[in-house]
Amino acid sequence: MARLYLSHGASGSAAGLAPQIAALRRRGVEATAVQLPKGRAERAMPIYLAAAPPSGQTAIGGHSFGGRVASLIAADHAYGALVLLSYPLHPPGGAERWDERTAHWSRISCPVLLLSGDRDPFAKVALLRKAVRRLPSAELIVYPGVGHGIGSIFDEALDQVAAFVKATIG
């Protein structure tokens, strides 16, 4: 069965991912939530890495901050797939920071699925499309009218995630 580790956004928790974890399991993905410490992404990396050891049969990812942490790990370790939900490309009003937040993407060798809303204040779509070109193998899905999160498109987004993970790592 396909295995996916997901982590939460900066203000969230692993417990808050319970609906997503349950929905992914119903879709045939062995999903596990990873609790990350608050603070800088670099501080959370060893915690995530210990919870989800690198393997070509493992997918990692997360929402916002959790996705950033997972992407930093995937840049230096071999995983089967990476799932980025509402990637924090830049802080609201700080679009110029997109380059530094994606500088590591060219080192990510596994397939990547990115889901983002076109009204996400943390990711201007035009910049996100430009940044995705840094990834050797990526699919970007943009949801019209959606902000920072998958709440309003929960089932559709998790259908996409489950299909991607199963097609990529089985």
Biotite code that builds the C-alpha atoms (Angstrom):
import biotite.structure as struc

atoms = struc.array([
    struc.Atom([0.000, 0.000, 0.000], chain_id="A", res_id=1, res_name="MET", atom_name="CA", element="C"),
    struc.Atom([1.219, 3.505, -0.822], chain_id="A", res_id=2, res_name="ALA", atom_name="CA", element="C"),
    struc.Atom([2.602, 5.362, 2.215], chain_id="A", res_id=3, res_name="ARG", atom_name="CA", element="C"),
    struc.Atom([2.340, 9.130, 2.707], chain_id="A", res_id=4, res_name="LEU", atom_name="CA", element="C"),
    struc.Atom([3.543, 11.227, 5.627], chain_id="A", res_id=5, res_name="TYR", atom_name="CA", element="C"),
    struc.Atom([1.859, 14.634, 5.901], chain_id="A", res_id=6, res_name="LEU", atom_name="CA", element="C"),
    struc.Atom([2.696, 17.530, 8.168], chain_id="A", res_id=7, res_name="SER", atom_name="CA", element="C"),
    struc.Atom([0.704, 20.576, 9.189], chain_id="A", res_id=8, res_name="HIS", atom_name="CA", element="C"),
    struc.Atom([0.971, 24.301, 8.658], chain_id="A", res_id=9, res_name="GLY", atom_name="CA", element="C"),
    struc.Atom([2.745, 26.665, 11.048], chain_id="A", res_id=10, res_name="ALA", atom_name="CA", element="C"),
    struc.Atom([-0.330, 27.250, 13.209], chain_id="A", res_id=11, res_name="SER", atom_name="CA", element="C"),
    struc.Atom([-1.661, 23.690, 12.981], chain_id="A", res_id=12, res_name="GLY", atom_name="CA", element="C"),
    struc.Atom([-0.941, 20.309, 14.507], chain_id="A", res_id=13, res_name="SER", atom_name="CA", element="C"),
    struc.Atom([-0.794, 16.661, 13.507], chain_id="A", res_id=14, res_name="ALA", atom_name="CA", element="C"),
    struc.Atom([-4.117, 16.132, 15.293], chain_id="A", res_id=15, res_name="ALA", atom_name="CA", element="C"),
    struc.Atom([-5.685, 18.752, 13.020], chain_id="A", res_id=16, res_name="GLY", atom_name="CA", element="C"),
    struc.Atom([-4.841, 16.557, 10.021], chain_id="A", res_id=17, res_name="LEU", atom_name="CA", element="C"),
    struc.Atom([-7.061, 13.708, 11.268], chain_id="A", res_id=18, res_name="ALA", atom_name="CA", element="C"),
    struc.Atom([-9.783, 14.320, 8.627], chain_id="A", res_id=19, res_name="PRO", atom_name="CA", element="C"),
    struc.Atom([-7.213, 14.306, 5.797], chain_id="A", res_id=20, res_name="GLN", atom_name="CA", element="C"),
    struc.Atom([-5.476, 11.194, 7.148], chain_id="A", res_id=21, res_name="ILE", atom_name="CA", element="C"),
    struc.Atom([-8.786, 9.315, 7.460], chain_id="A", res_id=22, res_name="ALA", atom_name="CA", element="C"),
    struc.Atom([-9.886, 10.407, 3.969], chain_id="A", res_id=23, res_name="ALA", atom_name="CA", element="C"),
    struc.Atom([-6.589, 9.308, 2.415], chain_id="A", res_id=24, res_name="LEU", atom_name="CA", element="C"),
    struc.Atom([-6.788, 5.923, 4.138], chain_id="A", res_id=25, res_name="ARG", atom_name="CA", element="C"),
    struc.Atom([-10.302, 5.455, 2.708], chain_id="A", res_id=26, res_name="ARG", atom_name="CA", element="C"),
    struc.Atom([-8.726, 6.126, -0.690], chain_id="A", res_id=27, res_name="ARG", atom_name="CA", element="C"),
    struc.Atom([-6.127, 3.371, -0.220], chain_id="A", res_id=28, res_name="GLY", atom_name="CA", element="C"),
    struc.Atom([-3.168, 5.454, 0.976], chain_id="A", res_id=29, res_name="VAL", atom_name="CA", element="C"),
    struc.Atom([-1.488, 4.562, 4.270], chain_id="A", res_id=30, res_name="GLU", atom_name="CA", element="C"),
    struc.Atom([-1.296, 8.123, 5.586], chain_id="A", res_id=31, res_name="ALA", atom_name="CA", element="C"),
    struc.Atom([0.389, 9.294, 8.784], chain_id="A", res_id=32, res_name="THR", atom_name="CA", element="C"),
    struc.Atom([0.459, 12.779, 10.316], chain_id="A", res_id=33, res_name="ALA", atom_name="CA", element="C"),
    struc.Atom([3.789, 14.189, 11.492], chain_id="A", res_id=34, res_name="VAL", atom_name="CA", element="C"),
    struc.Atom([3.883, 16.660, 14.386], chain_id="A", res_id=35, res_name="GLN", atom_name="CA", element="C"),
    struc.Atom([6.393, 19.441, 13.775], chain_id="A", res_id=36, res_name="LEU", atom_name="CA", element="C"),
    struc.Atom([7.802, 21.942, 16.257], chain_id="A", res_id=37, res_name="PRO", atom_name="CA", element="C"),
    struc.Atom([6.988, 25.620, 15.838], chain_id="A", res_id=38, res_name="LYS", atom_name="CA", element="C"),
    struc.Atom([9.644, 27.919, 14.446], chain_id="A", res_id=39, res_name="GLY", atom_name="CA", element="C"),
    struc.Atom([11.951, 27.776, 11.459], chain_id="A", res_id=40, res_name="ARG", atom_name="CA", element="C"),
    struc.Atom([11.610, 25.036, 8.838], chain_id="A", res_id=41, res_name="ALA", atom_name="CA", element="C"),
    struc.Atom([15.251, 24.049, 9.290], chain_id="A", res_id=42, res_name="GLU", atom_name="CA", element="C"),
    struc.Atom([14.546, 23.317, 12.970], chain_id="A", res_id=43, res_name="ARG", atom_name="CA", element="C"),
    struc.Atom([11.656, 21.005, 12.038], chain_id="A", res_id=44, res_name="ALA", atom_name="CA", element="C"),
    struc.Atom([13.595, 19.027, 9.420], chain_id="A", res_id=45, res_name="MET", atom_name="CA", element="C"),
    struc.Atom([15.270, 16.499, 11.776], chain_id="A", res_id=46, res_name="PRO", atom_name="CA", element="C"),
    struc.Atom([11.910, 15.765, 13.435], chain_id="A", res_id=47, res_name="ILE", atom_name="CA", element="C"),
    struc.Atom([10.228, 15.108, 10.087], chain_id="A", res_id=48, res_name="TYR", atom_name="CA", element="C"),
    struc.Atom([13.179, 13.050, 8.845], chain_id="A", res_id=49, res_name="LEU", atom_name="CA", element="C"),
    struc.Atom([13.060, 10.828, 11.947], chain_id="A", res_id=50, res_name="ALA", atom_name="CA", element="C"),
    struc.Atom([9.307, 10.269, 11.507], chain_id="A", res_id=51, res_name="ALA", atom_name="CA", element="C"),
    struc.Atom([9.571, 9.553, 7.753], chain_id="A", res_id=52, res_name="ALA", atom_name="CA", element="C"),
    struc.Atom([12.898, 7.913, 6.890], chain_id="A", res_id=53, res_name="PRO", atom_name="CA", element="C"),
    struc.Atom([13.916, 8.311, 3.235], chain_id="A", res_id=54, res_name="PRO", atom_name="CA", element="C"),
    struc.Atom([12.687, 5.578, 0.904], chain_id="A", res_id=55, res_name="SER", atom_name="CA", element="C"),
    struc.Atom([11.680, 5.322, -2.718], chain_id="A", res_id=56, res_name="GLY", atom_name="CA", element="C"),
    struc.Atom([8.464, 3.695, -1.489], chain_id="A", res_id=57, res_name="GLN", atom_name="CA", element="C"),
    struc.Atom([7.545, 6.666, 0.711], chain_id="A", res_id=58, res_name="THR", atom_name="CA", element="C"),
    struc.Atom([5.848, 9.958, -0.147], chain_id="A", res_id=59, res_name="ALA", atom_name="CA", element="C"),
    struc.Atom([6.150, 12.997, 2.090], chain_id="A", res_id=60, res_name="ILE", atom_name="CA", element="C"),
    struc.Atom([4.433, 16.342, 2.070], chain_id="A", res_id=61, res_name="GLY", atom_name="CA", element="C"),
    struc.Atom([2.366, 18.795, 3.953], chain_id="A", res_id=62, res_name="GLY", atom_name="CA", element="C"),
    struc.Atom([0.261, 21.888, 4.110], chain_id="A", res_id=63, res_name="HIS", atom_name="CA", element="C"),
    struc.Atom([2.037, 25.248, 3.898], chain_id="A", res_id=64, res_name="SER", atom_name="CA", element="C"),
    struc.Atom([4.903, 25.198, 6.468], chain_id="A", res_id=65, res_name="PHE", atom_name="CA", element="C"),
    struc.Atom([4.757, 21.391, 6.552], chain_id="A", res_id=66, res_name="GLY", atom_name="CA", element="C"),
    struc.Atom([5.171, 21.274, 2.785], chain_id="A", res_id=67, res_name="GLY", atom_name="CA", element="C"),
    struc.Atom([8.135, 23.624, 2.962], chain_id="A", res_id=68, res_name="ARG", atom_name="CA", element="C"),
    struc.Atom([9.798, 21.358, 5.541], chain_id="A", res_id=69, res_name="VAL", atom_name="CA", element="C"),
    struc.Atom([9.082, 18.273, 3.391], chain_id="A", res_id=70, res_name="ALA", atom_name="CA", element="C"),
    struc.Atom([10.467, 19.975, 0.285], chain_id="A", res_id=71, res_name="SER", atom_name="CA", element="C"),
    struc.Atom([13.698, 20.891, 2.072], chain_id="A", res_id=72, res_name="LEU", atom_name="CA", element="C"),
    struc.Atom([14.099, 17.252, 3.150], chain_id="A", res_id=73, res_name="ILE", atom_name="CA", element="C"),
    struc.Atom([13.287, 15.941, -0.342], chain_id="A", res_id=74, res_name="ALA", atom_name="CA", element="C"),
    struc.Atom([15.999, 18.194, -1.777], chain_id="A", res_id=75, res_name="ALA", atom_name="CA", element="C"),
    struc.Atom([18.637, 16.234, 0.166], chain_id="A", res_id=76, res_name="ASP", atom_name="CA", element="C"),
    struc.Atom([17.110, 12.756, 0.570], chain_id="A", res_id=77, res_name="HIS", atom_name="CA", element="C"),
    struc.Atom([15.569, 10.212, -1.805], chain_id="A", res_id=78, res_name="ALA", atom_name="CA", element="C"),
    struc.Atom([11.786, 9.825, -1.539], chain_id="A", res_id=79, res_name="TYR", atom_name="CA", element="C"),
    struc.Atom([9.273, 8.361, -3.963], chain_id="A", res_id=80, res_name="GLY", atom_name="CA", element="C"),
    struc.Atom([7.065, 11.452, -4.168], chain_id="A", res_id=81, res_name="ALA", atom_name="CA", element="C"),
    struc.Atom([6.391, 14.879, -2.661], chain_id="A", res_id=82, res_name="LEU", atom_name="CA", element="C"),
    struc.Atom([2.963, 16.470, -2.074], chain_id="A", res_id=83, res_name="VAL", atom_name="CA", element="C"),
    struc.Atom([2.779, 20.227, -1.492], chain_id="A", res_id=84, res_name="LEU", atom_name="CA", element="C"),
    struc.Atom([-0.567, 21.628, -0.366], chain_id="A", res_id=85, res_name="LEU", atom_name="CA", element="C"),
    struc.Atom([-0.725, 25.449, -0.414], chain_id="A", res_id=86, res_name="SER", atom_name="CA", element="C"),
    struc.Atom([3.056, 25.832, -0.546], chain_id="A", res_id=87, res_name="TYR", atom_name="CA", element="C"),
    struc.Atom([4.109, 29.089, 1.167], chain_id="A", res_id=88, res_name="PRO", atom_name="CA", element="C"),
    struc.Atom([5.929, 30.571, -1.819], chain_id="A", res_id=89, res_name="LEU", atom_name="CA", element="C"),
    struc.Atom([6.199, 33.959, -0.115], chain_id="A", res_id=90, res_name="HIS", atom_name="CA", element="C"),
    struc.Atom([4.704, 35.778, 2.867], chain_id="A", res_id=91, res_name="PRO", atom_name="CA", element="C"),
    struc.Atom([1.626, 37.894, 2.104], chain_id="A", res_id=92, res_name="PRO", atom_name="CA", element="C"),
    struc.Atom([2.913, 41.117, 0.587], chain_id="A", res_id=93, res_name="GLY", atom_name="CA", element="C"),
    struc.Atom([6.426, 39.674, 0.207], chain_id="A", res_id=94, res_name="GLY", atom_name="CA", element="C"),
    struc.Atom([6.306, 38.165, -3.278], chain_id="A", res_id=95, res_name="ALA", atom_name="CA", element="C"),
    struc.Atom([9.976, 38.995, -3.859], chain_id="A", res_id=96, res_name="GLU", atom_name="CA", element="C"),
    struc.Atom([10.907, 36.144, -1.485], chain_id="A", res_id=97, res_name="ARG", atom_name="CA", element="C"),
    struc.Atom([9.624, 33.419, -3.851], chain_id="A", res_id=98, res_name="TRP", atom_name="CA", element="C"),
    struc.Atom([13.110, 32.824, -5.267], chain_id="A", res_id=99, res_name="ASP", atom_name="CA", element="C"),
    struc.Atom([14.759, 32.058, -1.933], chain_id="A", res_id=100, res_name="GLU", atom_name="CA", element="C"),
    struc.Atom([11.826, 29.835, -0.891], chain_id="A", res_id=101, res_name="ARG", atom_name="CA", element="C"),
    struc.Atom([12.272, 27.655, -3.962], chain_id="A", res_id=102, res_name="THR", atom_name="CA", element="C"),
    struc.Atom([16.051, 27.756, -4.523], chain_id="A", res_id=103, res_name="ALA", atom_name="CA", element="C"),
    struc.Atom([16.281, 24.135, -3.286], chain_id="A", res_id=104, res_name="HIS", atom_name="CA", element="C"),
    struc.Atom([13.593, 22.837, -5.678], chain_id="A", res_id=105, res_name="TRP", atom_name="CA", element="C"),
    struc.Atom([16.055, 22.062, -8.465], chain_id="A", res_id=106, res_name="SER", atom_name="CA", element="C"),
    struc.Atom([17.586, 19.396, -6.157], chain_id="A", res_id=107, res_name="ARG", atom_name="CA", element="C"),
    struc.Atom([14.262, 17.547, -5.696], chain_id="A", res_id=108, res_name="ILE", atom_name="CA", element="C"),
    struc.Atom([14.455, 14.449, -7.881], chain_id="A", res_id=109, res_name="SER", atom_name="CA", element="C"),
    struc.Atom([11.148, 12.745, -7.059], chain_id="A", res_id=110, res_name="CYS", atom_name="CA", element="C"),
    struc.Atom([7.804, 13.564, -8.720], chain_id="A", res_id=111, res_name="PRO", atom_name="CA", element="C"),
    struc.Atom([5.989, 16.481, -7.063], chain_id="A", res_id=112, res_name="VAL", atom_name="CA", element="C"),
    struc.Atom([2.286, 17.315, -6.863], chain_id="A", res_id=113, res_name="LEU", atom_name="CA", element="C"),
    struc.Atom([1.414, 20.900, -5.945], chain_id="A", res_id=114, res_name="LEU", atom_name="CA", element="C"),
    struc.Atom([-2.139, 21.967, -5.108], chain_id="A", res_id=115, res_name="LEU", atom_name="CA", element="C"),
    struc.Atom([-2.785, 25.684, -4.699], chain_id="A", res_id=116, res_name="SER", atom_name="CA", element="C"),
    struc.Atom([-5.650, 28.129, -4.768], chain_id="A", res_id=117, res_name="GLY", atom_name="CA", element="C"),
    struc.Atom([-5.551, 31.123, -7.087], chain_id="A", res_id=118, res_name="ASP", atom_name="CA", element="C"),
    struc.Atom([-6.480, 33.353, -4.135], chain_id="A", res_id=119, res_name="ARG", atom_name="CA", element="C"),
    struc.Atom([-3.756, 32.109, -1.791], chain_id="A", res_id=120, res_name="ASP", atom_name="CA", element="C"),
    struc.Atom([-2.018, 35.186, -0.300], chain_id="A", res_id=121, res_name="PRO", atom_name="CA", element="C"),
    struc.Atom([1.092, 33.024, 0.243], chain_id="A", res_id=122, res_name="PHE", atom_name="CA", element="C"),
    struc.Atom([1.509, 32.064, -3.439], chain_id="A", res_id=123, res_name="ALA", atom_name="CA", element="C"),
    struc.Atom([0.871, 34.292, -6.428], chain_id="A", res_id=124, res_name="LYS", atom_name="CA", element="C"),
    struc.Atom([-0.024, 31.841, -9.193], chain_id="A", res_id=125, res_name="VAL", atom_name="CA", element="C"),
    struc.Atom([2.191, 33.466, -11.842], chain_id="A", res_id=126, res_name="ALA", atom_name="CA", element="C"),
    struc.Atom([5.202, 33.146, -9.535], chain_id="A", res_id=127, res_name="LEU", atom_name="CA", element="C"),
    struc.Atom([4.238, 29.607, -8.587], chain_id="A", res_id=128, res_name="LEU", atom_name="CA", element="C"),
    struc.Atom([4.084, 28.597, -12.262], chain_id="A", res_id=129, res_name="ARG", atom_name="CA", element="C"),
    struc.Atom([7.549, 30.106, -12.736], chain_id="A", res_id=130, res_name="LYS", atom_name="CA", element="C"),
    struc.Atom([8.940, 28.328, -9.653], chain_id="A", res_id=131, res_name="ALA", atom_name="CA", element="C"),
    struc.Atom([7.509, 24.942, -10.694], chain_id="A", res_id=132, res_name="VAL", atom_name="CA", element="C"),
    struc.Atom([9.824, 24.991, -13.724], chain_id="A", res_id=133, res_name="ARG", atom_name="CA", element="C"),
    struc.Atom([12.663, 24.341, -11.252], chain_id="A", res_id=134, res_name="ARG", atom_name="CA", element="C"),
    struc.Atom([11.251, 20.919, -10.460], chain_id="A", res_id=135, res_name="LEU", atom_name="CA", element="C"),
    struc.Atom([12.352, 18.105, -12.788], chain_id="A", res_id=136, res_name="PRO", atom_name="CA", element="C"),
    struc.Atom([8.990, 16.316, -12.484], chain_id="A", res_id=137, res_name="SER", atom_name="CA", element="C"),
    struc.Atom([5.992, 18.288, -11.245], chain_id="A", res_id=138, res_name="ALA", atom_name="CA", element="C"),
    struc.Atom([2.267, 18.706, -11.653], chain_id="A", res_id=139, res_name="GLU", atom_name="CA", element="C"),
    struc.Atom([0.625, 21.931, -10.502], chain_id="A", res_id=140, res_name="LEU", atom_name="CA", element="C"),
    struc.Atom([-3.121, 22.037, -9.960], chain_id="A", res_id=141, res_name="ILE", atom_name="CA", element="C"),
    struc.Atom([-4.608, 25.487, -9.313], chain_id="A", res_id=142, res_name="VAL", atom_name="CA", element="C"),
    struc.Atom([-8.119, 25.755, -7.873], chain_id="A", res_id=143, res_name="TYR", atom_name="CA", element="C"),
    struc.Atom([-10.097, 28.891, -8.842], chain_id="A", res_id=144, res_name="PRO", atom_name="CA", element="C"),
    struc.Atom([-11.504, 30.886, -5.939], chain_id="A", res_id=145, res_name="GLY", atom_name="CA", element="C"),
    struc.Atom([-9.567, 28.930, -3.298], chain_id="A", res_id=146, res_name="VAL", atom_name="CA", element="C"),
    struc.Atom([-7.333, 30.580, -0.708], chain_id="A", res_id=147, res_name="GLY", atom_name="CA", element="C"),
    struc.Atom([-4.716, 29.089, 1.614], chain_id="A", res_id=148, res_name="HIS", atom_name="CA", element="C"),
    struc.Atom([-5.932, 25.553, 2.302], chain_id="A", res_id=149, res_name="GLY", atom_name="CA", element="C"),
    struc.Atom([-7.968, 22.726, 0.817], chain_id="A", res_id=150, res_name="ILE", atom_name="CA", element="C"),
    struc.Atom([-11.044, 22.974, 3.034], chain_id="A", res_id=151, res_name="GLY", atom_name="CA", element="C"),
    struc.Atom([-13.438, 24.064, 0.287], chain_id="A", res_id=152, res_name="SER", atom_name="CA", element="C"),
    struc.Atom([-12.112, 21.458, -2.178], chain_id="A", res_id=153, res_name="ILE", atom_name="CA", element="C"),
    struc.Atom([-11.367, 18.729, 0.372], chain_id="A", res_id=154, res_name="PHE", atom_name="CA", element="C"),
    struc.Atom([-12.620, 15.673, -1.534], chain_id="A", res_id=155, res_name="ASP", atom_name="CA", element="C"),
    struc.Atom([-11.350, 16.751, -4.942], chain_id="A", res_id=156, res_name="GLU", atom_name="CA", element="C"),
    struc.Atom([-7.912, 17.621, -3.548], chain_id="A", res_id=157, res_name="ALA", atom_name="CA", element="C"),
    struc.Atom([-7.571, 14.351, -1.647], chain_id="A", res_id=158, res_name="LEU", atom_name="CA", element="C"),
    struc.Atom([-8.710, 12.399, -4.725], chain_id="A", res_id=159, res_name="ASP", atom_name="CA", element="C"),
    struc.Atom([-5.826, 14.082, -6.586], chain_id="A", res_id=160, res_name="GLN", atom_name="CA", element="C"),
    struc.Atom([-3.339, 13.340, -3.795], chain_id="A", res_id=161, res_name="VAL", atom_name="CA", element="C"),
    struc.Atom([-4.354, 9.686, -3.482], chain_id="A", res_id=162, res_name="ALA", atom_name="CA", element="C"),
    struc.Atom([-4.240, 9.113, -7.256], chain_id="A", res_id=163, res_name="ALA", atom_name="CA", element="C"),
    struc.Atom([-0.818, 10.772, -7.488], chain_id="A", res_id=164, res_name="PHE", atom_name="CA", element="C"),
    struc.Atom([0.691, 8.823, -4.596], chain_id="A", res_id=165, res_name="VAL", atom_name="CA", element="C"),
    struc.Atom([-0.691, 5.480, -5.819], chain_id="A", res_id=166, res_name="LYS", atom_name="CA", element="C"),
    struc.Atom([0.455, 6.115, -9.415], chain_id="A", res_id=167, res_name="ALA", atom_name="CA", element="C"),
    struc.Atom([3.897, 7.254, -8.300], chain_id="A", res_id=168, res_name="THR", atom_name="CA", element="C"),
    struc.Atom([4.850, 4.789, -5.573], chain_id="A", res_id=169, res_name="ILE", atom_name="CA", element="C"),
    struc.Atom([2.102, 2.187, -5.813], chain_id="A", res_id=170, res_name="GLY", atom_name="CA", element="C"),
])
